[in-house]
């Protein structure tokens, strides 16, 4: 294998960044966070007033057209939430479950432009499809405006109570992790988060009128609050070998910050922060999973999902009592044909961090039956 083939993928997402989906009022709130700014990011910064004005105007028009309908729309009582720390395989699982035509999911366009997708998605995706890279900046997963996307993008864009404020102040670990602990937020921010999630899901329901499949690693910390809003919600938790998660998340952080920052991408002590937030996500899930009725929770390991995807998806359908697997199976089989050639990133294992991840994340290894470190392993993600 050549050096370039062994190097983790890193490409540009272009001039468009996550924060370009905000209204002007949210952009004002963003700059009150005092993000770092650099002249090298002048294109991204310069586009913000234009996008802010457009999103504000288009959002106001959409509210006139759909506001009443959105307000009286009832969300299906059993949405499906996919849980798991970043780089655990949540995207793969989301893509597979979303193939079932009985379900709906938020698309990339809908999460980037949540204020006006009901009225602009059809035309804008045709006009701007060429702007979207063929794959994600940090890996080889296919991307375009219509791919399933995590709802956290929309939550961040709409209210900023989200860990995706990280690129704004990547050195401020307290700011970007505060949304993990909703119970510790002010009552105002907590209610803002809930109203934002409900509004976005209502808009998706207006569009599709189907049960929604939502995916966000951040929801792993929020099971209790999700159940308060949707007591009958179903959950799928995906785990992955902790050292693969560690390596791949470090790469994700570098890419996410580098592509979406407005200034200095300096992110200190990233290794320890990944381990700490990974452990916190696991502990939050272990603490709250007992609140979920047994028939509404399924777990899967990424390694098992990639080894035997049809069998694992069939098991998930059975455990969650979803029904209809045989109807979805042909769509899964067709999708999986293309996935056989998928190339994972590869990382040279660092012995120090391999040992450290095992020492500190041993409960995760043991809970999901992962073996202790082996010096012959090569991390891939």
N, C-alpha and C positions, 0 to 999 in steps of 0.2 A: 504494500500500500504506500502511495506517495505521501509526502508531507501535506499537500493540499487536500488529499482525500481524507486524511486523518484529522484535519482541522475543523472544529465546530463551525457550522454555517453562520454567517453574519452578513446580511445584505441591508440595503436602505429601504425604508418604507416611503421615501420621497418627502415632499414638503408638508404633506398633511400629517397632523399630529392629533392625539386624542382630544386635546382641549379646543380644537377648532369646531367642535359640535356644541359649544356652550352659547347661551344667550349673553348679551352684553352685561346684564346684571350679575351673572355668575362669574364672568371674566373679571369684573371689578372685585368680587369677593376673592377670586384667585390671586390677584395682584396684592391684596391685603395680606396674603400669606408671606409676602416678600420673597418670591422665588428668585433664584440667582439668574442673572441675565448676561448674555455674551453677544458681542457683535457677530460672531460666527453663526449665530442662530437668527440673524436678522430676517430671513424669509419667513420662518415660522412665527416670529413675533409680529412682523409686519402684516401677516395675513389675519391676525386675530381680530382687529376691529372690523374688517370686512365680513368675516364669518360671523362674528357676534351680532352685527347689524342684520345680516341675512337670516340667521337663526331666530332672532327676536321677531322680525317681521313675519317670517314664514310660520313661526310658532303661534303668533297672534292670529294669523289667517286660519290656521288649522283649528285653533280653539273656537273660532267663530263657526267653522264648518262642522266640527265634531264634538265640541265641548259638552253639549247636553247628552249626546249619545255615550260619550266616555263616562260621564258622571253616573249614568244609570246602568252601566254595563256591570254584570256580575261575572267575576272570574270563576272558571271551573274549579270546583272545591277540591280536586285532587291533582294539582300540578306536581310535576316530578322535578326534584332538585338533585343535581349531581354534585357530590361533595368530594373533597380530596385536596391535599396541598398542591401548590403549583408543580407542574411537571410530573404529576403522578399518573397521567393518562386521561385526565378529565376531558380533553378535547376529542380524543379518539372515541371515548364512550359517548360523549354528546353527539358526535357525528353519526354514530351507529344507531342510537336510540331515535334520533330525529328522522331517520329514514322512514319510520312508520307513518303513513299518511294520516293516521288518526290523531297524531300529535302535531303541535306547532312549536316553533322555536324562534328566538330573536336572531335576526341576521346581522351581519357586519354593518350594513348601512343603518339598520334600525337602532343599533347600539351607539353608533358614532353620531347619528343625527336623530336623537329620540324625540325632539320637540315637534318635528314636522314630517315624520316618515309616512304618515297616513296619506298625505297629500303630495309628497314630492318623490317618494321612492321609485315609482314606476318610471318617471321621466329622467330623474337624476342618475339612476344606475345605468341607464342606456347611454347617457351623454358622457359619463365620467368613468365608465368601467375600465377604460384604458389606463387610468391613473393608478389602479390598484395592482400591486405586485402579484405575480403568479403564486408566490409562496410567502409564508410569514418570515419576518426578518431573522428570527432566531432558530428556525428549523425548516424542514421541507414539507410541512403541512400545506396543502393547497389553500389558496385564499382568493376570494372575489366578493363582490358586494352581497351575494346571496348565501354565503356559507354560514352555518350556525356559529354564533359568537356569544361570548360570556356577557351576561347582563351587567356585570360590574362596570363595564365601559359606560353604559348609559347612566348608572347611578352616579358615577364620578362626574360625568358631563352635566347632570341635572342638579346635583346638590353638593358635590365635593366631600361628602361624608364617605370616604372611600380610601383604601390603601393606594389607589392609583394617583394620589397626590405625590407619590414617591419621587418622580422625575423633577418635580418643582423644587424640592429641597432634599436631595438624596442624602445629605449629611444629617438631617433631622429625623432620627429614628423614632422619636416619640410622636411626632405629628402624623407620620404615615401609618403607624400601627394602631392609632387610637380607635379607629372604626372597627377593630377586631372585638373590642370590649364595649358593646353597645350599652350594657347596664351601667357603665362608668361615664358615659357621655351625659351632657346636660340634657334635660327633658326636651328642650327645643331641638337639639341635634338628633336625638333619638326619634322624635316624632317626624322630623324632616326626612330621616332615612326611611321610615315606614311609609310615609305618604308618597315618597318618590318611588319606592318599589311597587306599591299598589297602583300608582298612576301608570307606570311603564307597563305593568302586566295588564291593566285595563285596556291600554291602547293596543297591545298585542292581541287581546281578546276581541276587540273591535275589528281588527284586521282579519283574524283567522277563525274566531269562534270555535276553538278546539282546546283541549287540555294542553298546557304549556310545559315544555321541557326546558328548564333553566339550569345554567351551569355557571358557577363562579367559585373558585377556590376559597374566596373570602367567606362564603356562606358556611363553610366548615366550622367557623367560629360562632355562627349565628343560629344554630338549630333551634334553640329555645325561642328566639324571637320569630323565626319563620313559623313555628308551630302555633304561636300565639295568633298569627294572622291567618294561617291555613292549617287548622287542626288535622285535616285529613290528607295532608300532603304526603307524597311518597318520596323516599330518599334512596339514592344509590351512592355508596361510598367506595371509592377506588383507592387502593394502596399500591405502592411500588417500592422496590428495593431502596432503602434510605440513602445509600451512597450515590445511586443513580439520580435520585431526587436532588440531593445536595449539589452535585456537579452541574446538572442541567439547570437548576434554579439560579446558580451563580451566573451562568451564561445568559439566562433570561434577564436577570437584573441588569447586567451590563448592556444588553441590547435594548431593553425597555427604556432605561434611563437615557442611553445615548441617542435613541431615536425621538424621544418625546420631551427631553429637557429643553428649557429655554436658556440655560446657562451652563454652569459648571457641573459635569457629570460625576464629581467626586462622591464616592459612596464608601465611607470608611468601615472597616471591620465587617465586611459583607459576610465572610464565612461564619463568624459567630452569630451574626444576626439571622442568617438563614437557618442555622441549627435551632436557635431560640424560638423563632416564629414557627418553624416546623413542629417542634415539640409542643408549643402552645396550641397549635391547630389540632394535633393528635389528642392532647389532654382535654381540649374543649369538646371534641367529638366523643371521647370516652365518657366524659361527664354527662353529656346530654343525650346520647343515643338511647338511653333507657327511657326517655320521654316518648320515643317513637314506638307506636304499636308494632309488634313483630311482623305483621303482614304488610307493613308499609316501609320496611327497611331491607335492603339487600346490599351485600358487600362483594367486591370482586378484586382480585389482584391483577395488576397490569400484565404481569408475566403470563397469567392464565388466560387473560383476554386475548393477548396476541398469539398465544399458542393454539387455542381452540375457541375462536371468537363466536362461532355459531352456537356451540354448546353452552358457553358462558352467558350469552345473551338469552338463550332459551331458558336457562336456569333463573336468570333475573326476572324474566317475564313470569315464570311460574311462581317464584317467591313473592312477587309483588301483586300477583293475581291480575295481571294486565290483560291476559287473553290475546288472541289474534296473532300469535307468533308465526304460525304457518303462512299467514297472509303477508307478513313482513319479510319472511325468509328469502324469497327471490330477490328482493331489493338489497338485502344484506349480502347475499352471495355475489351480486353484481358489483357492489361497492368494494368488497374484499378482494376481488380479482385485481383491482388497481393498487390495493394497499400492499400486495405481495412485494412490489418493487420499491417500497418506501425505504429510504436510507436514513437511519438514525445518526445523530451527531455522535462522535466518539471523543472521549476525553482520556488523557493520560492520567492514570490514578496517582494521587499524591498519598504516600504511605502515612504521613502525619495525619492528614485530614480523614483518611480512611479509618485510622484507629480512633481518632477523636469523635467522628460521627457514630461509630459503634459504641464507644464508651458512653456518650451522652444520649444516644437514641436507642439504647438497648431495649427499652420497653416496646418500641415499634418493631424492632427485629423479632422479638419474641411473640408479640401479639399476632403478627401476620406470617410467622414461620419463615423468616429469612435467615440464612446461615451466617455465622460470623465471618469476618473478613478472610479472604484468601488472596495471597499476594499474586496469584496467577490471573486474577480477574482484571478485565478491562471495562471501565465504565462506559456505557452508551446511553444516549437519550435522544 
